[in-house]
Amino acid sequence: MRQNEMPSKNLSVGKPEKPYDYVLQALISGLRSKMYSVLVQNGKRKMAAAGVPRYLAARDLTHDKYLEALNSTGEYSISIKQTMIRSKAHSIQTVTSSKRALSRYDDKRFILNDGVFTRPHGHWRNNSLL
């Protein structure tokens, strides 16, 4: 397109034919609710870690760490340290806290013996596995 030329009115130009074309070319690591990482073939990534500030997640968490947490056996977690300035009773304080950024343990789902598939707690088939 030339510099003085207006963009095409046809918005479908350059878009994939099917909306799930991007997903077919991605590597997805879902640890638990609101804790996942998607790495698309062109190098872009989409990460979510609930309760962790975005700038800390972008700086400290990588897709490889999500995969390591998913494939690990036993207890695995990564904590992130953050420092905040807070005001309490009209006095300003510096508070340092540590948050669990990645954890393999899913408290909302029952993880099956293969370590990949899950069922909700209270499912009738979970009683036979206990």
Stockholm file with secondary structure:
# STOCKHOLM 1.0

chainA/1-130         MRQNEMPSKNLSVGKPEKPYDYVLQALISGLRSKMYSVLVQNGKRKMAAAGVPRYLAARDLTHDKYLEALNSTGEYSISIKQTMIRSKAHSIQTVTSSKRALSRYDDKRFILNDGVFTRPHGHWRNNSLL
#=GR chainA/1-130 SS CCTTSCCCSCTTTTSCSSTTHHHHTEEEEEEETTEEEEEETTSCEEEEETTSCHHHHHHHCCHHHHHHHHHCCSCCEEEEEEEEEEEETTEEEEEEEEEEEEESCCSSEEECTTSSCEEETTCTTHHHHC
#=GC SS_cons         CCTTSCCCSCTTTTSCSSTTHHHHTEEEEEEETTEEEEEETTSCEEEEETTSCHHHHHHHCCHHHHHHHHHCCSCCEEEEEEEEEEEETTEEEEEEEEEEEEESCCSSEEECTTSSCEEETTCTTHHHHC
//
